[in-house]
């Protein structure tokens, strides 16, 4: 545990998990020095909004899925979920995205929604902007300037949404998030002031899924229990529970892949590559519900009690 509260940066690669390949060396290097695992999602209902899946996944990340119906149809109804600041001891949180539906969603949830041009001061899209400039300005938002940590910061937590439903751009977005990770890690060197205070999370989802994905990316691992006839004795995994009650809607395939790194704070598992099979076999975080993710991050920011063990 750190002796001072961390400041959190979450890079959310929307639908990019399936596009990671061996050339994305910065993502693999990050996974190799981090704590990795899965975030399980519910089965998302169909919506009229083309961005319904993106909204549903993001709402799970920030534990506001109860407002899915309201936000996925851009209703004028007030959200029933309290703002992130109200839930997490006044945390100052921002969302950076080019997705208009997600901008509206973040605003209603009480996040400060920033346009990419507010970050990079030009009219380019985020993925067309120099990664060095983007990384520097993201760290500045969190009070990290010129290898130093200033006492006050504009935000405690920043979400950056990269990707979406533009299928022809997914490879480009994956290349960009890979380069951005490399630039951030180079600025948050181990044993540096920034490295000791920056809690970096990278979350990649699978996006739109097919029937084949249900078998190719399943997180059910019964290790022969079915063959032994002991299936009824196999304990329910914690990601299928909420408190002492079973969750009624759990998707056992295509979870979000996530990795968390903070120098000398987060544990390190035996994962070597940023990929589903390596996370399944060697990830130290196993599987947790996506709606517990923000609670885990807020704990590192000293804004929430520890979730789980």
N, C-alpha and C positions, 0 to 999 in steps of 0.2 A: 504494500500500500504506500502511495506517495505521501510525503509530509506536507504537501500543499494540494489544493484542488486542481484537477486537470482542466483543460479546455478541449472541447471535442470537435472533431471534423469527421463528417460522415460522407463518403463518396458513394452515391447510390447509382449503380449501373443498371438502368431499367431495361431488362430483356437481353443483357449482354453475356450471361454466364455461358451460353453455348458457343460463343464466338472466341473464347480464350483459346489460344494455341501456343505451341512452344516458343514462338517468337516474342511473346509478351513477357519478357524476362523480368521486368520490374514487379509485375504482379506475382510472379513465382518467387522472386527474392523476398517480397514482403511476406508471403505465406510461410516461407521457410524460417522466418524469424518471429512469427506471430502465434496467436492462439486462434485456431480455425474451427468452424463448425457450420451447422445448418440452422436456418430459421424456417420453421414449418408454417405453412399458410393454410387457410380454410379454402374450400371450394367456393370460388367467387361466383355470384349469380350473374347472369347476362344483363347488360344494361344497354340503353339506347345510345349512351355516350361512347364514342370511339375510344376515349381515354379511361373508360371504367375500370379496366384491369390495373392501369397505372395508379389510379386513385385508390383502389382497393388494397393494393400492395403497400402503398405509402401509408394509408391509414392504419394498417397493421403495424408498420414500423413505429408509428408514434402512438400506438394503443388508443386509437380513436375509431375503430371499426364499427362501433355502434352508430356512427353517423354516415355509414356508407350509402344508405338509401338517400339521405338528404344531399350529400355532396356529389354523388355520381350523376345526379340529374340536375345539378346546379339549382337546387331549390332555394327559395328565399327564407326558408325556415331556419331558426337559430339552432346551432349545434348543441347537442345535449352534453357533449364532452367538454369539461372545463379546459381552458387554455393550458398549454404546456407550462407557462409561467405559474399558473395557479396550482398545477399538480406537482411541480417540482421546485418548490422553494424559491420562486422568483427567477428561475433560469432565463437568461436572455438568449433566445433562439432565432435563427434566420434560415430561410429557404431560398436557394438560388436555382431557378429553373427557367427554361424557355417554353414550357408547356402551359398554355393559358388555363386549362382546367385545373392543373395542379397549383397554379398561382392563386386562383380563387379559393381552392381548398385550403391552402396554407394560411391565407389571410383570415379565413373564417375560424381557423384553429388557433389564431393568436400568434402566428409566426410573423416575423418581419420578412416580407417577400421582397427580394432584391432582383432587379433585372440584371442580366449579364453585363449590360453596358455600364451599370453602376459599379461593377467590379473592375472592368477593364477599360472603361472610359473611351470606348469606340463603338461603332455600329456592327462589328463582327459578331458572329455567333460564338458561343463559348468554345466549341470544338474547332473553330478556325482561328483562335487567338493563341499567342505564344504561351506555352505551358509555364515558362519561367515567370512571366508577368502574372498569370492566373494564380500560380502557387504562392508567389510573394504576397499578392493582395488578399488571398484567402487567409494566410497566416496573419496578416496585418489586422484583419477583422477580429481575430482572436487575441490580439495583443502581443503577437510575436513580431518583433521588428529588429532587423539587422543582428540576428543571432542572439537577441536578448528578449526577456519577458518583461513587459511593462506591467505596472501594478494593476491598472484598470484596462478593460477591453470593451470594445463595442458589443461583442457577443461572447457568451460562454459556449455556445454550440451552433455549428453551421452545417446544414444539409446541402449537398450539391447534387442535383438530379441531372444525370447524363444519359441520353438515349431516349427511347420511346418506341412508337409504332412505325417509324420510318425504316422499313426493312432494308432498303438499299444503303442506309447509312450506318448500320449496326457495326460493321467491321471498322469503319472510321471512328465511331464512338469508342469502341474497345481499344483501338490503338491510342486514342487520346487519353482515356482513363489510365492506361498503362504508363504513358509518358508522364502524366500528372503525378501518379504515385511515385515514380522515380525522382521527379523534381522535389516533391515534398520530403521524401526520405533523405535526399541529399542536403536539404536545409535543416532537417531535424536529426542531426547526427547523434549517434549514441554518445552518452556522457555530456551532451551539450545542454544548455538551459532549455532550449526548445524541445529537445528530445525527451527530457524528463517531465515536461508539462503537457505535451500534445498527446491526446488520446485519439489515434487514427483508426477509423473503421472503414472497411471497404465491403459493400454489400452488392452482390450481383444476382439478379433474378433471371428466370428463364423466359419470361415474356409469355406470348401466346403458346399454348402447349398442344401436342397432338396425342393420338392414342398410343403411339410408340413410346412416347416419353414416360408413360405410366410404368412401363417395365424397365426402361433404360435408366431411369433416375429415381428408383424407389429407395426410400430410407427404411423400409421394413427389413429387418435383419434377424431372422429367427434361428439361423444356424442349425437347421435340422430339427427344430422342435416339432414341426408338423409330422415329420417322419417317425418321431419317437412316440407320438400320441399324447404328448404332454402340453399341447397347445393351451388347454384351459388353465394350466398352472403357470403359464408364462406371464410375468407381471406386466401391467400396463406401463408403458414408458412415460416419463414425466411430461413430455411435450403433448401427450394426449389428455392431460389433466389440467384443470383449473381449480386450484385449492384441493379439496377432497372430492371434487365432482369430475366425472369424465367429460371431456369436450365433445359436443355433438357433431362438430363439423371440422374434421381434420383431413387434409390432403396428404397422403403418404408418399407423394412423389413430387419431383421438381420443387424442392425447397429453395429458398434463397441461400446462396453461399456467402458466408461472411468471415472476415478475419479482422482481428483487433490487435493493435500494436501500440505500446508505449514503453519506451526504454526503461528497463529495470523495474517495471511495474506489472505488465501482463506476463503471464506464464508463456512458455514456448512448448509446443508439442512436436511431433515427429513428421509433420507434413512437409513435403519438399516442393510441391507444385500447387498452383491455384486451380484445382479441378475437383469434380464431384467424387471420383473414385478415391483419390488421395485423402480427401476430407472424410469420406466414409470410413476408411480403414485406419487413418492416423490422426484425425482431428481430436483435439482435447476438449472442445466444447460440445461434442456430440450434437444433439438436436434440442433446441429450445423453441417455444412458440414465438413467432415474429412479434407478437404484441408485448413480449417481455424485453425486447431489444433495448428500447429507450430507457427502461428501468435500469438495465445493466450499465448503459452509458452514463445515466444521471448519477449513479453511484460513484463513478470515477470523478465526476464533477462535484462531489460532495453535496448532491442535491436530492438524494434518495437513499433509503436503506438498501442493503444487499439483497438481491433476488437469488434464491437458491442457495446451494452450498458455498 
